[in-house]
Amino acid sequence: MVEPADRPSTAGQRLGAPESFGVSTLEPGLRPAAQPPGRQVSIRVQMLDDTQEVFQISQRSPGKVLFDLVCVHLNLSEGDYFGLEYQDQRKMTVWLDLLKPTLKQIRRPKNTILRFVVKFFPPDHTQLLEELTRYLFALQIKHDLACGHLICNDTSAALMVSHIIQSEIGDFDETQSWQHLLHNKYLPDQDAIRDKITDCHRKHVGQTPAESDYQLLEIARRLEMYGVRLHPAKDREGTKLSLAVAHIGVLVFQGYTKINAFNWSKVRKLSFKRKRFLIKLRADPANAHHDTLEFAMASRDCCKIFWKICVEYHAFFRLFEEPKPKPKPILFTRGSSFRFSGRTQKQIIDYVKDSELKKVPFESSEDSPEGSPHMVVNGNGSVNGLATGSIGVLGQSPEGRLLSPLTSPLLTDAGCVRHDDEDEARRKKFPTDKAYFIAKELLTTERTYLKDLQVITESFQSVAGKDEAFPDSVKNLISASYDPVYKFHQGFLKEVEQRLAQWSGRSNAHIKGDYQRIGDVLLKNIQGLRQLTVHLQKHSECLVELERACRSSRKAEAACRDFEQQRVCYLPLNIFLLRPLHRLLHYKLILERLCKHYPPTHDDFRDCRAALADISEMVLQLQGAMMKMENFQKLLELKKDLTGIDNLAIPGREFIRLGCLSKLSGKGLQQRMFFLFSDSLVYTSRGMTPSNQFKVHGQLPLYGMTIRESEEEWGVPHSFTLFGQRQSVVVAASCESEMERWVEDIRMAIDLAEQTSSPNTDLLSTSLSDNKLSEDGGAELESEDELCGSRSSLERQGHRGNTTVHVCWHRNTSVSMVDFSVAVENQLSGNLLRKFKNSNGWQKLWVVFTNFSLFFYKSHQDDYPLASLPLLGYSVTVPSESESIHKDYVFKLHFKSHVYYFRSESEYTFESSDLRFADFSASYQHFILHKRFSPCTLKPALK
């Protein structure tokens, strides 16, 4: 092992790159550089295999820090071929600038997913020296084929898909290959050439996944659309064209046909002026009158985005080393300071060839079938420079076939060799594999999901069927859209229950078979669920049509309101209508966890990966409608809580955040409820109506608004001033973090409003003649005990006092649409033991976590909850020694004087007629992570 003092110089140092911005990918074996001090922020990145990873960065870190973390996570040496792209606030796809602070570019990090994708496509894939890099490129080609970006003839398409299938499922088998093509979409028009694909697949017998990746890239690089991203434009005559950039220079397309190419050697300058993109060519005697070409693009922003990628492509493929930063001008700036950051292609190739950290070798093994290579871990106990737990064989299928290096989420610790103590645990009576408990979560949440479907298919349809106020068209639409989904999930649940019973072992100990897996059940049923996509697509229409019926009929509206007061409808009715779309996200989350847990060699991995690909495609297909409907549903829900607004749910308006702020007036600081939308900020106080609605006091249009932190000016902690066109308002948050969240979201909303809104947005109803309404707060009708006391029944509480709006009012906190979206993905169910602060015994309950609340049942068969505990504002810790809670798996929820203890079952046993459930506490940690609680406080309880 090389001592630090003798460590060879890095590529950046050898090439004379600046110390702060030298090499964009970390050297293998080195740790990420220290981040700037400051609050840590979570950033989600979607990888090329469609898994998502969360990375923690400082709020002042440049983009390079995040990019380096991703490359270290992948153990990727040739990372400079890749980039992180995302949609900015203008809904335009842009690349993350590695030199600028990440949070200066991503205005809403909680609501933004960055995509790790190929950025620079070299002309020859043999220039990619690492097999891992080639595999990532193969994933990019697969994605481009599926979404229609890589246009080619049927022969090339069939051949490429055949290599992808060979890599994924191995040698051709008539039944398996046909079924695989039937349930996996590799091309938009795949059915038309299915026979061609299978004919090609027959010819690849014996070809390893690595060889398949190589052949795939060999075909793709010869295609005219390889690596091409089209940017719409027009020429001087107004003809519609597209511009693109490649390693050779700037390309011009008409449709998908390349009609011109301007080689870098002929280009003197690239620039843009407003919406015009200009290409200045070097002097050419044969073409003296056309040395400047002009193209019109949709906007200045479109021009700038394309210009930036041209600058980067030119530097990456044409320069020997990273360009040095321009000196800052003394008096004024002229033009953009943007420049390429990172290693050029020449620097990458030189570094990998000269590096003393050799690539992972592949050798034949006597223990494996003849000719089957296996991965050798080098002598210092590392793979590509990253430390591993022990020396062993990785990346090999059960049949001895070499797997691509990234067949699981990127060779994480799931691939480590099991230790002796783990083997000892496996010999105990019940399963201890993490996959078993993930499958348990699938089972428990599927039970809750089926009950939620019953709210629509049985309870609500029974009410609607007897009420003539609902049009037959609405009744028939809901019945036709939800009944098939409910019937399907009845069968799905039975299969999961049977498999978990077999996995546990006691009920079928006499039966031989491999039942310790769940991927095959998931794959089969998710492929069946895809057949119901036509019904899932109708669920958005059901929500809209039901709302339309309620608007046109007071009887229908009253019937829905009465139904929501029934105990079985423990959430707002519209949430149940969107449950099937939300469930897709949960399946995706479960499969991502399974794929991350399994090593690539595990028997269950391939089925889980195929199921993840299927569900990811479904989510992608339905995600647009899902986001629109979530926003629409939230506006409808808020409409019930507000009085003084008639036209809340209008097209184009988005809900962003709601919560408590103190408003400074002549009477001092008064608690007010604020609602932030994409066009205005509304402030209210809690009224004294029977339903405790919030009465609107006024609105501040966001168009033309400015915001300034004003703690020193007013002497009020955590205060800021909102300057509107007609009035200014001074408000204060309960703490610094709350103020940061409000200021961030308001500034983002102002930017959106100035791009999309008119100055005269008016959200209030005509009954409000002005904004100077009474500022008297009124007495609160509910105490905190009445709101969150788990001993009281839901019937006594009433639903109106248990909505998110009322909880935020009592807890003096806020919640955003991003929080609602995250909560949708993290619904949990299971058995917990509950104990009150001053009681001695523990009570076993079935607990459902959803909509920021815990709902308590006697068992999972119950039709409605007995009580609930809203969690917004609560803290979660582990009991201290002084509390004398001498039990394992205990966590504590507390808010002010309200304290509750919860304990999961310490052993996973099997009862004669029912399954005991997996450790809910371990799953609960996912909620804690997303709600900004520190997970480290739970470790002693989660053994």
N, C-alpha and C positions, 0 to 999 in steps of 0.2 A: 504493500500500500504506500502510495506517495505521500510524504509529509507535506503539510501546507506550504512550508517554505520552499519546497522543491517542486511544487505543482507547476506544470507547464503553463506558459502564458495562454490566455484565452485567445479565441480568434479575433475578437475585437481589439485586444491589445497588440497582437502581432500585425494587424492591418492598420494600426494607427488611428482607429476610430475614436471619437470623443468619448471620455469616460462615462458621461451621463446618458448618452443615447447610442452607445456603440452597437451591441448585438441584440436584436429583438427577440431571439430565442435564447433561453439560458443554456449554458454549456451543460451537457449531460453530467450528472453527478453533483452539480452545484445547487444550492438552495436559492429561492427567490431573494432578491435584494430587499433590504429592510424598507418597509413602507413608511411614508411620512406620518407623523403623529396625527391623531384626530379620530373622530367617531367612525366606527366600522360600518360599512354598508354591504348588504347582500346583493350580488348580481347573478342573475340566472343566464346560463349559456347553454344553447342547444347544440349538441354535437352532430357530426355527420351521420351517426347511426341512430339519430332521433332521440337519444337519451338527453336528459337535462341535468346539469350540474350547477351547484350554487358555490360561488366564490366570494370570500370576504376581502374587501379592499378598504383602504382608508379613503375618506371622502375627498382628500386632496391628491390622491394618487393619479398620475398620468395614465393614459390608456395602455402604455407599455407594461405597467405592472399587472394589469388584468390579463393581457395577452400572454405574458410570461407564465402566469399561474396556470393558464389553460395548457400551454405547451409542456410544462412540467407535469401536469396531471396526465398528459398523454405520453410522456417520455419521448417527446418528438424532437429530433435533432434538426430536421429541415423545416422548421416551423415558418420560415419567412415566405414560403409559397402560399401561406394561408392568411386569413384575416377575420375580423369580427364585424359583421354587418348587423344593422338594426333599422327599424323604422323610426324616424324622428317625429317631432310634433306636427310636421307638415305631411305626415304619412308617406314620406319619401324614403327609399332605401339608401342608406349611406354607410360608408366604412368608418369604423372607430379610428380616430386620429390618435396615434400612439404618443404624440408629444404633448397633447392637451389633456388637462384633467378630465377624467372620465365623466364626472358629475356635471361638468360644464357642457358636455355634449348630450348626455342622457338626462333629460329633465325629470323623468318619472321612473327611477330605477326599479321601483317595486312593480311597475306595470309593463316593463320592457324586457323582452327576451332577446339576447344577442345570439346570432347564429355563427358558429365557427365553420367556415366554408373555404374552398379554394379561391384564392384571389388572383394568382398569377399562373397561367397555363403555359408551361414550356413547350417548345415545338416537338421535342422528343422525350418520351417518358423514360428513356434510358439515362437521362440526366438526373433522374430521381434515384439516389443511391441507396436509400433505405427501403426495405420491404414494407415497413409500416406506412411510409409516405405514399407508396404506390397503392396500398390498400385504401388509404383515405381518398386518394384521387379516384379509385374505383367506386367508392361510395358516392362521390360527387357526380360521376358519370351516371350511376344508377338513378340518382335523384333527378338529374337533368333529363334523362330519358322519360321518367315517369311523369314529370310535369310538362313535357312537351317543349323544353328549351333546346334539346339536341335533335334537330330535324335531320332525317336521313331517309334513304330508301328502305323498302321492306327487307331486303336481303341483309343489309348492314344491321338493321334493328333486330332482326331475328337472331343473327349471329351473336350480337352483344348480349342480348337477353339470355341466350343459351349458356354463355360463359358465366353470367351472374348466377344462374340456377345451378350450374356445376359447382360453383364456389359455395353455394348455400346448402344444397342437399346431397351433393356428390354425384356418383355415376347414374346414368339413365335407368329408370325403372318405369315401365309403361304406366302403371296405375299411379304410383307416387308422383311422377313428373306431371301427369295430366291433372291430378288433383291440386298439385302445387300451383300450376298455372291458372287453374280455375279460381283459386282463392287468393291469388296475389297479383296485383296490378303493376306491371313493369312498363307498360306503354299505354297511352290513351286509347289506341285502337288495337289492343292486343288480340282480341278474339279473331280478327280477320287473318292473322298470320300465325295462329297457334300451331298449326301443323308444321310450318316452316321452322318454328322454334324447337319443337320436339325432334324434328329431323336433324337439326344441328346439334342438339344435346346428345344424341346417340353417338356422335363422333368424338366425344370428349372423354371417353372411358380412361380412367387412370390419371386424369389431369388433376393436380393438386389445386387447392384454392389460390395459392400464391401464383401458380402458372395461369390460372384463369384470370386473375387480376391483370397480369402482364398482357395476356392476349386481348383482354377488354380494352386496355389503354392503347394497344397497337392499332386496333380498329378505329377507336374514337379519334385518335390524333390526326387521322387522314381525312376526317370529315370537315366540310367547310364551316359548319357551325360549332366546331369544337371550341369550348371555352368562350364562346361569343355571348355577350350580353348587349342586347339591342337598346339604343337610346333614340326615341322618335325625334325626327327633325324634318325640315323641308328645305329644298334648294331655293335659289333666287326666283325661279318660276312658280314656286308653290307646290312642286311635286313632293308627295309624301315619300320620305326615305327613312333610313335608320343609320345611325353612326355606331361604331363599335371600335374597340381598341384591342390589339393583340401584340404578340412579341415582335411582329414585323413592322407595326405602325398603326395608322388610323385606317379603318375600313368603312366602306359605304355599301349599304344593302338596300335593295328594293324588294320588299317582301322578305323572303329567305334566300335571295340570290345576291351574291356579292358582285357589285358592278364596278367597284373601284377600290384601289388600295394605295395609300400614300406612305411609302417606306420612310422609316426614321431618317435615313440618309438624305432624303429629299425634303424633309420638313425643316424649315428654318425657325419657325415660332408657332406656338399654339396660344390663343388668347380668346377672351370673350368680352363682349360689350353688351350689357343688358341681355336680351334674348338671342343675340347673334354669336355664334361660335365661329371663330376665324382660324383658318389654316394658311399660314404663310409659307410658300415653297421657296426653295433656293432657285437662283436665277437659271433659266433654261432657255437657250436661244430658240429652240423650236416652239416655245410656248410663252413668249415674252409678255403677252397681254393678260395672262391669267396666273399671276404669281400669288394672288390671295383668293382663297375660296371661302365662301360665306354660307353658313347654314343657319336657319331659324329654328330655335327649340321652344318648348312650351313656356319657359320662364327663365329668369336669370338664375334661379336656384338649379334648374336642370342643367344649364350651361356650366355652372360652377362645379357641380358634381361630376359631370363628364370630364371637364378639364382636369380636375384633381386626379382622377384615375388614369388619364393620359400621362400626366406628369409622373405618376408612380410607375406605370408600365415602362416608360422610357428609361427612367433611372434604374429599375430593377434589371432589365435585359441589356441595356446599352452601356451603363457605367461600370467601372471596375470596383468602385467603393462608394459608400454612402456619401451623398453630397453634404458639404459643410453648411452650417446655418449662415444666413445672410447677416452682415453686421447691421445693428439697429440704427436707423437714421436719426440724426441729431434733432432736426426741426420738424419734419413731417414725413408721413409714410406715403409710398406710391406703389400701388399694386398689392398683391397678396404675398404674405410671408410663408405660405404653405410650401412644404418640401417633403420629399420621400424620406421615411425613417426606417432603418433596418439594414440588414445585409443585402447586397445585390446577389444575383444568381451566381456570379463568378466567385464571390466570397463564400457562398454556401458550398459550392462544389470543391473549392480549394480546402475549406475547413474539414469537410467530411472525409476527403481523400487523405489529408495529412494528419487527421486526428489520431492520437494515441489510444483513444477509447474505441476499440474495434467494434464493428457490427456483430450482432449475435450470430454465431455460426450455426449451421444445420448439418448434422452428421447422421449417418446410418447407425442404427443400434441393433445389437444382437438380440436384445430383449423384445424388440418389436418386429412385425412382419418384415420380410426381406424388402429392402429398398425404401422402407418408411423412415423418413428423417425425423429427428426429434430435436428439441431445443436444448442446448447446453448452456448452463449458467456459468459465467466465467468465475475464475478462482477466487476473486475477492467478494463473492457472495452478492453480486449485483447483476441486473439485467440492463444493458445499455447504460450502466453507470448508476442506476437506482438500487438502493439496498433492498435485499429480499430476506425473508425469514430463514430460509435454508436452501440447500442445493437440491434441485430435483428436476423432473421433466415437466415442462409446461407446453401448452399450445398443441396438444395432441388429442385427436378424437379417440373414442373407445376402440375403433377399428385400426388405430395406428396412423390414420391420415393426418397430415399436417394441417392445422387450422390457420386461417389468417390471423395475424397478430392482434387484431382488434375485434375478435368475434364476441367478446363480452365487453361491457363498458370499460374498455381500455385497461385491461390487466390490472385491476385494483387489487386490494388485499383479499378479494374473494378467491383469488387463485393460490393463496398461500397453502402450504402443507399443514395438515391438521396435527396438533401436538398430542402428546400422550394423555394429558388430562382431558382433552376433548374426546379422545377415543374412549376413555373410561366413562365419561358422561353418556356416550352413545350406548353403552352397555346397560344403562339403567332401563327401567321398565317402560318409560314413555319417551316420545321423540324429543330431541333437543335441537334439531336442526332449525336454523332461523327460517328456512323456507316453510317449515311446518307452521310457524306462527304467522307468517305472512299469509299463508293459505287460510289460517284461522280467521284473520281479519277479513279476508274475502267472504268467508262463510257468515260471520256475524253481521257485516254490513249488508250482505245480500238479503239476510232475513229482514233487516230494517227497511231496505229498499222495496221489498215485496209488500210490506205493510203500507209503505207510502203510496205505492201504485194502487193498493186497494182503496185508499181514500178517494181516488178518482174513479176507478172502474166499478166500485161497489157503492160506497157511501154517497158520493156526489151524484153519480148517475141515478141512484135511487131517488134522491131529492129532485133532481132536474126532470126525471121522467114523469113525476107526478104533478109538476108545475107547468101550467100552460104558458107561463110567461116566457119560457125559453123556447125559441124557434126550433122546429124539428131539424133544420139544417145544422144547428149548433150541436144538438144532442147526437145526431148521426155522425158528425165529424169527430166528436170526442170519443164516441164508442168505437168507430172504425180505426182511430189512430192509437188508442191506448189498450184496447182489449187484446190484440195480437201480441203486444209487447208484454203484457201481464202474463198471458198464457205461456209465452216463451220462457220467462224468468221463473215460472213455477218449475219447469223441467230443469232449468239451469241449477236452481237451488238444490233440487233432489240429487243431481249428479255431484255437486260439491259436498253435500252432506255425506253421501255414500263414500266418496273418496277420502274425506277426512276421517271417517270411521275406520276405513281400511288402513289408512296411514298410521293411526294410533295402534292398531294391531290386535287388540284383544278380541274384537268381535269376529275376526276372520283369521285367527292364528293358524287354523288348519288349511287355509287356502294358500297356494304358492302363487306369487305374482309380484311384480314391481309396482307397488302402490304408493311409494314414498315420493310422489311428484304430483304436480297440479297443472303443468304446462299443457299436457294433452287435453285436459278438460277445458281449460281456457281457450286453447286454439280452436277446438271443435265448436264451442259455443259462441266465440266471437265471430267465427266465420258464419255461423247461423244468424248472429245478430246483424251482420252486414246485409242479410236478405231483408231485414226489417227497416233498412235505411229510409225507404219511401214513407214509412209510418213516422219515423223520427223527424223527418223533414216537415211533417204536418203539424208537429207539436207547437211550433211557433205560430202557425195559422190558428190553432185552437185558442191560444192565449189572446190573439188579436180579436177573433170572432166573439169570444166570451165577453171581452171588454166592450165590444161594439153592441152586443145584446144588452149589457147592463146600462150603457149610455142611452139606449133607445127605449128602455123599459124600466120604470121604477120598481115594478114587481120583481123583475129579474135581479136588479141590484139588491133589493131587500132580501131576496132568497139567498143570494151569495153571502150577504152580510150575516144572515141568520145561521147559515151553514158554518161560517168561520167561527161562530160562537160555540159550536159543538165541540165536545172534548176530543173527538177523533181527529179534528182539524187543528192540530197543535201548532201549525205554522200558517202563515198567510196562504190562502188557497192557490194563488198563482205560482208559489214556489213548488207545490206538488206537480203542477203542470210541466215545469221545467226539469223535474227530477231525472227523467230518462237521459236528457242531454248531459246533466251533471254527472250521472253515473258513468258515462263514457270516460270522463276525466279521471275518475277513481280507478277504473280498470287499468287505464294507462299508467297511473301512479304505482299500482300494485305490481304490474308487469315490469316496470322500470326497476323496482326494488328487487324483484326476483332475478332479472338479468344481471343486475349489479352484484347480487349475492353469489350466483352460480359461477364456477369456473367454466371456461369454454368446453371442457371435456365432459361436463356433467350430462347425463342422459336427458335431463329435463330442459337443458339450456336451449336447444334448437327449437323446441316447441314454444318456449316462452318468447324467444326472439321473433319467431314468425307471428305469434299472437300480438306482440308489441307492434310489429310493422302494420298489421291489419288494423288494430285499434287506433294507431297514430294516423293512419290514412282516414279513418272515419272521423276522428276529431278534427283533422284539418279540413275535411269536407264540410263539417257542420259548425265549425268554430265561428265563422262570420255571423251566421244566424243566431248562434248561442249568445254572443256578446251583445248583439242588438236587443235580443229578448231579455237578457239580464238587466240591461239598462231600462228597457220599457217596463219590466216588472217592478223595478225599484221605484220608478216614477209613479206608477199606479199605487204602490204601497205607501209612498210618502203623501200622495194626494189624500189618503184617508186620515193621515195624522195632522194635516194642515187645514186651517180654515182661513179663507181670504184669498185663495188662488183658484181660479176656474180653469185655467188652460196650462196645466203643468206638463202633461205628457204630449208634447208636440214634436213633430219630426225634427231631428237635428239637435235637440237638447240632450245633454248628457249630465247625469248626476256624478259628482266628484267626491264630496265629503259632507258629513253632517256631524254636529257636536256642539258642546257648550263653550262659550266664551263670555267673559264679562265685558259689558259695554259701559263706557264712561259717559255719564250724563250729568246734569245739574244736581241729581240726587246721589251722585257717587257711582260706584261700580255696581251694576245690576246684572244678574245671571240671565243670559239670553241663549236661545237655541239658534244656531246659524246653519243654513243650508246653502252649500256651494254648488252651483250648476255651471255649465259651460258658457252661459251668457250673463249670469247675474248672481249676486250674493244676497240671500234673504235672511232677515233676522226676525225672531219670534219670541213669545213668552208662552208658558204653559197656561192654558185657559182653565175655566171652571165649568166647562160643559160636562155632561154625563160621561162622555167618552174621553175627556181630558185632552182634546185636540190642542194643537199649538196655534196661537193666534198671531197672524203676521202683523208686524209693526212697520216694516218697510223693506225696500230693496235697494241695492246698489248695482246698477248696470256695470259690467266689467269693461265695456268698451270705453277706452280712455282713462281707466283707473290706474292709479299708481299706489305703491305701498312703501312704507318706511318704518323701520323699527324705531320705537320712540320711548324706550324705557327711561332714558336719562331726561327726556323732555318733560314727561308727566310724573316721574317718580313712582311709576307703577311697574312692578316686576313683570317681565315677559309680555310687554305691551307693544303694539304696533298700530300705525295709523293708516287708514284706507282713504285715499283722496279720490272721490268720484267727481263727475262733472257737475252734479247738483248739490252734493253735500259731502262732508268728511265724517268719519267715524273712528273713534279710538277704542280699541278692544284689547283685552288681556287674556292670555291663556293660563291654564292652571300650573304649567311647568314649562321648562325650556324645550323639552322634546315635543310637547304639544304645539308650542309656538312654531317650531321649525317645520312641523308637518303642515300646519295651516299656511304659513308663508310660502312654502314650496308649492303647494297645490294652488294657492291663489295666483301666484306669479305665472304658473303654467297655464291656468285658466284665462288669465288676462291675455297672454300671447295667442291662445286659440281664439278668443273672442275678437281680437283685433284683426284676425285673418278671415273670420267667417261671419261675424255679426254686423248688424247695422247699428248706428248710434242710438236708435230709439226703441231698443228692446224693452217691452213692458210686460212684466210677468204677473202683476197684481190684478185682481178682479176689479170691475168697475165700481163695486160697492165701497171700495176704499178710496175716498176722495183725495186723501193726501197721505203722506208718510208720518205725519205727526200724531200718531195714535197714543193712547194712554200708555205710559211706561210703568204703571204699577204692576208688579209681578203677580200678585194674587197668592193666596195660601196654597200650599201643596196639599193634595188630597190623599197622597199615599206616602207612607214612610218607607225607609229603606228596608225595614223588617218585613213590611207587606210586599215589597217588590221581590226580594230575593230569599225570603225564608222558605227553606225547602219543606218545612213541616206543613205549610199551608197548601191547600189544593189549588189546582189551576182554576177550578170552577169558582172559588172564592176570590182569586186574584183578578180574574177577567183578562182576556187577551189584550185589551187596550193598554193595560199597565205593564205589559211584558214585551212590548215591541222594542226593537233596537233604539228607536228614537227616545222612548221613555227611559230606557236603561242609561243611555248617554246623559240624559238630563239629570238623573239621580246620581250617577257616578262622576259627573263633571269631566267627561272625556269625549273623544270623537272617534269616528270610524269612516273609512273611505271606501269607494267602490272597489279599489284594489284589494282591500281587506275582505270584502264580500266575495270577490272572485277566488282568493286564496282559500277562504273557508269552505267554498264549494268542493275543492279538491281534497279536503282533509276531514271529511265526515267519518266518525268512528262509532262503533257499537261494541258492547261486551258486558261481562259481569264485573261489578266492583262491590267491595264492601265499604259501607259508609258509616262514619261515626261523628257525632256532634261534639262540640268542644267540651261540654260538661257531662257527657254520658259515658257509660262504661262499655256497653256492648256494641258489636258491629252488626250492621244490617246488610244482608246480601240483596243487591238490586241489579236489574238490567238497566244499563245506562246508555243513552244515545247522545252523542255530541254533534250538534249541528246548529247553524245560525247563531254562533257565539254563546250557546247555552248547553247545559247538561239537562236532559230530560230523564226522569226516573220512572221505571216500571217494575212491577213485581217479577215479570218474566218476559221473554221476547214474544210470547204468544198474545200478550195483552194488546187491546186495540187502541188504547190511549194512555198517556202518561199520568201518573199520580201527582207529580209536582215537577218543578223545574228550578234551575239555578242559572241565571244569566251571569256570564263570566267576564264581560267587559269591565275593566278596572281592577279585577282581582289579580293578586300576585300568587305565584306558586313556588313553594319551597319544600324542604324536607323538615320533619319535626326535629326540634332540638332535644338534647338530653333531658332538660328540665320538664319537658312535656310528657316524659315517661311512656312513649309509644314504642314498645319493644317488639316491633313486627317488621318483617321485610316488605319491600315493595309498597311503602307508604309515602304518599305525598300530601301536602297541606295546601288548601286554598283559603286565602284570607283577604278580607276587605274591611278596614277599620276594625270593629270589634267582632265581625262575623268570621268564624273559623270553622272549616270542615276538613275532616281527614278522610282520605280514600285509600283503600288497599286492594290490590289485585290478589288473586289466589297464588299462593307460593308454589304449589305443585299442580302439574297438569295431569289430572286424573280423568278416568273415564267412568261414567255412571251407566247403569244398565239401559236406560231409555233416552239418554240425552248426552250431548257433548259438553264437557266443561270448556270454557273459553280461554283463549290465549291471554297473556299478560297485557291488559289494557294500558297499564302505565307506560310500557315501552312504546306503544303506539301513540299515547298521549303526548309524548315528547315531540312528535311532529307538529302538533298544535302549538306547543310552547315555542319551538324554533320560529314559527311563522309569526307569533304574536310578540316577538321581541323580548321574551323572557330568557334568562340565561339558563341553558340546558345543564351547565356544569353543576348547578345546585341539586339536580336530581340524581346524580350518579350514585350516591350512597344508597338510595332507595331502589334503584333499578339494577339489581345484581344479576 
